[in-house]
């Protein structure tokens, strides 16, 4: 019986395990995780931070799921070394396990820029359950929070802290919120909506120094501005966890380099999710990690499957603010057409990006009822050239095009 080992229990690893088991009832599957919890949703962490859900509600699978699927699960088990020539992994406790095929789904850590004073008490990252538990405890006595990073997780965490009753400021390096998912106009609409729920926003802000003695007592920006706070959470991108692969002689760049089947340069060793780099790109998205885990799982199980990339699609999960961004929203180069609709309330913004008569990107803010239809039109490369003058009309039914 073949043995498959998966290092990492996030969305890519757990998805791959499920796919392998669907394809093969007999294959031996083992998952190793350095965390103590079963597979949980990182997307739900901001809601756990805001006490809107319990810790157990973040779990996608409980401990019984692994037993039901016949998967050996090793929580609190850190892998310190891979020996590809012997097809062996070694844990921190010097325990060895052999494999026939290996999947690296090691994920990523938060990128922390070299801000002076970041070692002070009250400076946090937000990536795993343990981070949320630490922030919750610290916020019981510290009520002025700064979120460094106006991306999806940063904004959702800001809202979580606001629900907890904290005074919250989001500090963003770029001149608009969600710089990857929005354009300038969309950014302004979102900023108004964010400020409406009581969150302050500071843009064009490069963090220079965390003020205070041994505890956070403020944030100094590069232009001299000061932001009063006693708690800081940074959410400024990710760093793929590639150390294990690199030390094992597996090809790495910014991530672990994989082909269209998610196999690395070493036969029988695969990588997927936030740690994987495909055609020079690391997606860092839940949807992409799910697709990659599925394709890696199929190939590990012997079902030949090819990956051609994921169309980026992100949704902001803040009650009262509906936003989805799909595909190319800030086009560069020639041949693109941008169709825009705004309403008088300054709370609805719709943008469709067209190229060669097909929708290649969309921003739906304040009104997301057409998300599934737009996503389908993009995925299917549907020709919409006959309807271009009607596409942003609120009365026009996009479903009629499909």
C-alpha positions in Angstrom: 0.0 0.0 0.0 1.3 3.4 -1.0 2.0 6.0 1.8 1.3 9.7 1.3 2.5 12.2 3.8 1.1 15.8 3.9 3.0 18.5 5.8 0.4 21.1 6.7 -3.2 21.0 7.8 -4.5 24.2 6.1 -6.9 24.4 3.2 -4.4 23.0 0.6 -3.3 20.1 2.7 -6.8 19.1 4.0 -8.4 19.5 0.5 -5.6 17.3 -1.0 -6.1 14.6 1.6 -9.9 14.5 0.9 -9.3 14.3 -2.9 -6.7 11.5 -2.5 -9.1 9.5 -0.3 -12.0 10.0 -2.8 -9.7 8.6 -5.6 -8.2 5.8 -3.6 -9.8 4.1 -0.6 -6.7 2.0 0.3 -3.8 4.5 0.1 -2.2 5.5 3.5 -2.6 9.2 4.2 -0.9 11.0 7.1 -1.2 14.7 7.9 1.3 16.5 10.1 0.6 19.9 11.7 2.5 22.0 14.1 -0.8 23.4 15.4 -3.0 21.5 18.0 -6.3 22.1 16.1 -8.1 20.3 13.3 -8.5 22.0 10.0 -10.0 25.5 10.5 -11.0 28.5 8.4 -8.5 31.4 8.6 -11.2 33.4 6.9 -13.3 33.2 10.0 -10.6 34.3 12.4 -11.7 38.0 12.4 -15.2 36.9 13.4 -13.8 34.9 16.2 -11.7 37.9 17.2 -15.0 39.9 17.4 -16.7 37.2 19.5 -19.3 36.7 16.8 -18.5 33.0 16.7 -16.8 30.5 19.1 -13.4 28.9 18.4 -15.1 25.6 17.5 -17.1 27.5 14.8 -13.9 28.1 12.9 -13.3 24.4 12.5 -14.2 23.1 9.1 -13.5 19.5 10.1 -13.4 18.1 13.6 -11.2 15.4 14.9 -13.7 12.7 13.9 -13.4 13.6 10.3 -9.8 12.3 10.1 -10.9 9.0 11.6 -13.9 8.7 9.2 -11.6 9.3 6.2 -9.0 6.9 7.5 -6.4 9.7 7.8 -3.7 9.6 10.4 -3.6 13.1 11.9 -0.5 14.2 13.9 -1.2 17.6 15.6 1.5 19.5 17.5 4.1 17.8 15.4 6.7 19.9 13.8 8.8 18.5 10.9 12.4 19.5 11.1 13.8 17.7 8.1 13.0 16.0 4.8 15.4 13.4 3.3 14.3 13.0 -0.3 16.9 10.4 -1.2 15.6 8.1 1.6 11.9 9.3 1.2 11.8 10.1 4.9 10.6 13.0 7.1 12.0 13.6 10.5 10.1 15.3 13.3 11.5 17.6 16.0 11.3 14.6 18.4 13.6 12.6 16.0 10.7 10.4 14.9 11.0 9.2 11.3 8.2 8.4 8.8 8.6 7.0 5.3 6.6 8.1 2.3 6.0 7.2 -1.3 4.7 10.6 -2.2 5.0 13.8 -0.2 2.9 17.0 -0.3 4.3 20.2 1.2 1.3 22.4 2.2 3.3 24.4 4.8 1.4 27.7 4.1 2.8 31.0 5.0 3.5 33.4 7.8 2.7 37.1 8.1 5.2 39.4 6.5 6.5 41.8 9.1 8.4 44.8 7.7 11.5 46.0 9.7 9.6 48.5 11.9 11.6 49.7 14.8 10.2 48.5 18.2 8.1 45.7 16.7 9.3 43.4 19.6 7.3 45.4 22.2 4.5 43.8 24.1 1.2 44.5 22.3 2.5 44.1 18.7 0.7 41.1 17.1 0.4 39.3 13.8 -3.0 37.7 12.9 -2.6 34.3 11.1 -3.5 31.5 13.4 -6.0 30.7 16.3 -3.2 31.3 18.9 -2.8 34.9 17.6 -6.5 35.6 18.1 -6.5 34.2 21.6 -3.4 36.4 22.5 -5.0 39.5 21.0 -8.3 38.9 22.8 -6.6 38.6 26.1 -4.5 41.7 25.5 -7.5 43.8 24.4 -9.2 43.3 27.7 -7.1 46.1 29.2 -5.8 47.9 26.0 -8.5 49.6 24.0 -6.8 51.7 21.3 -5.8 49.5 18.3 -4.0 50.1 15.0 -4.2 47.7 12.1 -1.1 48.1 9.8 -2.4 47.0 6.4 -5.7 47.9 4.7 -6.1 44.6 2.9 -8.9 42.1 3.4 -7.8 40.5 6.6 -6.7 43.9 8.1 -10.2 45.4 7.5 -12.0 42.4 8.7 -9.8 42.3 11.9 -10.4 46.0 12.4 -14.1 45.4 12.3 -13.7 42.5 14.8 -11.9 44.8 17.2 -14.5 47.5 16.7 -17.2 45.0 17.7 -15.2 44.3 20.8 -15.5 48.0 21.7 -12.0 49.1 20.8 -11.1 52.4 19.2 -9.6 51.3 15.8 -7.4 53.0 13.2 -6.4 51.3 9.9 -3.0 52.5 8.6 -2.4 51.8 4.9 0.8 52.3 3.0 -1.0 52.9 -0.4 -3.2 55.8 -1.2 -6.4 53.6 -1.0 -7.7 50.6 0.9 -7.6 47.2 -0.7 -5.0 48.4 -3.3 -5.0 45.0 -5.1 -8.7 44.6 -5.3 -10.0 48.1 -5.9 -9.3 51.1 -8.1 -9.1 54.7 -6.9 -12.9 55.4 -7.1 -13.8 52.1 -5.5 -11.3 52.7 -2.7 -13.0 56.1 -1.9 -16.4 54.4 -1.7 -15.1 51.7 0.6 -13.3 54.2 2.8 -16.6 56.1 3.4 -18.3 52.8 4.3 -15.5 51.8 6.6 -15.5 55.2 8.4 -19.3 55.0 8.7 -18.9 51.9 11.0 -16.5 53.9 13.3 -13.1 52.8 12.0 -10.6 55.6 11.3 -8.5 55.3 8.1 -5.0 56.8 7.6 -3.6 56.4 4.0 -0.2 57.0 2.4 1.2 55.9 5.7 4.6 54.1 6.1 5.1 52.8 9.6 8.5 53.8 11.1 8.6 53.1 14.8 6.5 51.5 17.6 6.6 54.0 20.5 6.7 53.1 24.2 8.9 51.4 26.7 8.4 47.6 26.8 4.8 48.0 25.7 3.2 49.6 22.6 2.3 53.3 23.3 1.8 54.6 19.8 2.9 54.4 16.2 5.2 56.9 14.5 4.8 57.2 10.7 7.7 58.1 8.4 6.3 61.5 7.6 6.2 62.4 11.3 2.5 61.7 12.0 1.7 59.9 15.2 -1.1 57.5 15.8 -2.2 57.0 19.4 -2.6 53.3 20.3 -1.7 50.6 22.8 -2.2 47.6 20.6 -0.9 47.0 17.0 -1.8 44.2 14.6 0.1 43.9 11.4 -1.5 42.4 8.2 0.9 43.4 5.4 1.1 40.4 3.2 2.6 36.9 3.5 5.9 35.1 3.5 5.7 31.5 2.1 7.2 28.9 4.4 9.9 27.3 2.2 12.7 26.5 4.7 12.0 22.7 4.8 12.0 22.5 1.1 15.1 24.7 0.6 17.1 22.6 3.1 16.0 19.4 1.3 17.3 20.6 -2.0 13.9 21.3 -3.5 13.8 24.2 -5.9 12.6 27.4 -4.3 12.3 31.0 -5.4 9.9 33.2 -3.4 7.9 30.0 -3.0 8.4 26.3 -3.6 8.6 26.1 -7.4 6.0 23.7 -8.9 4.9 22.6 -12.4 1.3 22.5 -13.7 0.7 19.2 -11.7 2.1 20.8 -8.5 5.1 18.5 -8.6 8.5 20.0 -7.5 11.8 19.4 -9.2 12.1 16.2 -7.1 9.8 13.4 -8.5 7.1 12.4 -6.0 7.3 15.6 -3.9 4.5 18.1 -4.5 3.6 21.5 -3.0 0.4 23.5 -3.0 -1.2 26.5 -1.3 0.5 29.6 0.0 3.9 28.0 0.0 3.8 27.1 -3.7 4.9 29.2 -6.6 3.4 28.5 -10.0 4.8 30.3 -13.1 6.4 32.9 -10.9 3.2 33.6 -8.9 2.1 33.0 -5.3 -1.6 33.5 -5.0 -2.1 33.7 -1.2 -5.8 33.2 -1.6 -8.2 30.6 -0.1 -9.8 29.9 -3.5 -6.5 29.3 -5.1 -5.3 27.0 -2.3 -8.5 25.0 -2.6 -8.0 24.5 -6.4 -4.3 23.7 -5.9 -5.0 21.2 -3.2 -7.5 19.5 -5.4 -5.2 19.3 -8.4 -2.2 18.2 -6.3 -4.4 15.5 -4.6 -5.6 14.2 -8.0 -2.0 13.9 -9.3 -0.8 12.3 -6.2 -3.6 9.7 -6.5 -2.7 9.1 -10.1 -5.4 11.1 -11.8 -3.6 13.4 -14.2 -4.8 16.9 -13.8 -3.4 20.2 -15.1 -3.5 23.6 -13.5 -3.7 26.8 -15.6 -4.0 29.3 -12.8 -6.8 30.8 -10.6 -8.8 33.9 -11.4 -8.4 36.0 -8.3 -11.7 36.5 -6.5 -12.0 38.0 -3.1 -14.9 39.0 -0.9 -14.8 41.4 2.0 -16.7 39.8 4.9 -17.9 42.8 6.9 -21.6 43.0 8.0 -23.2 45.9 6.1 -20.5 46.2 3.4 -20.9 44.0 0.3 -17.7 43.8 -1.8 -16.4 41.3 -4.3 -13.5 41.8 -6.6 -12.7 39.4 -9.5 -9.9 39.2 -12.0 -8.2 42.2 -13.6 -9.5 45.4 -11.9 -6.6 47.7 -12.6 -5.7 46.9 -16.2 -2.3 47.9 -17.6 -1.5 48.0 -21.3 -3.8 48.5 -24.3 -7.1 46.9 -25.4 -9.0 47.3 -22.2 -12.3 49.1 -21.7 -13.7 50.0 -18.3 -17.5 50.3 -17.7 -18.4 52.0 -14.5 -21.7 52.7 -12.6 -21.9 54.8 -9.5 -25.1 55.8 -7.7 -26.0 59.0 -6.0 -25.6 57.6 -2.5 -21.8 57.1 -2.9 -22.3 53.6 -1.5 -22.6 51.6 -4.7 -19.8 51.2 -7.2 -19.8 48.7 -10.1 -16.9 48.3 -12.6 -16.5 45.8 -15.4 -13.2 45.5 -17.3 -13.6 44.3 -20.9 -11.0 43.0 -23.3 -11.7 41.6 -26.7 -15.4 41.7 -26.0 -15.1 39.6 -22.8 -15.3 40.5 -19.2 -11.9 39.9 -17.6 -12.4 41.7 -14.2 -15.1 43.2 -12.0 -15.6 45.3 -8.9 -19.0 44.9 -7.2 -19.3 47.2 -4.2 -22.5 47.8 -2.3 -24.5 45.6 -4.6 -23.2 42.0 -5.1 -26.3 40.2 -6.3 -24.7 39.6 -9.7 -21.4 38.1 -8.4 -22.1 34.5 -9.5 -23.2 35.6 -12.9 -20.2 37.9 -13.5 -17.8 35.2 -12.2 -19.4 32.7 -14.7 -19.1 35.1 -17.6 -15.4 35.6 -16.7 -14.7 31.9 -16.3 -16.4 31.0 -19.5 -14.9 33.9 -21.5 -18.4 34.8 -22.8 -18.6 37.3 -25.6 -20.5 40.3 -24.2 -19.7 42.7 -27.0 -23.3 43.0 -28.2 -24.4 44.1 -24.7 -21.6 46.5 -23.7 -23.9 49.6 -23.5 -26.2 47.8 -21.1 -23.8 45.8 -18.8 -23.7 48.3 -16.0 -27.4 49.2 -16.2 -29.0 48.1 -12.9 -32.2 47.1 -14.8 -30.3 44.8 -17.3 -30.3 41.1 -16.3 -26.8 39.7 -16.9 -28.1 36.1 -16.6 -29.7 36.5 -20.0 -26.2 36.5 -21.6 -25.2 33.1 -20.2 
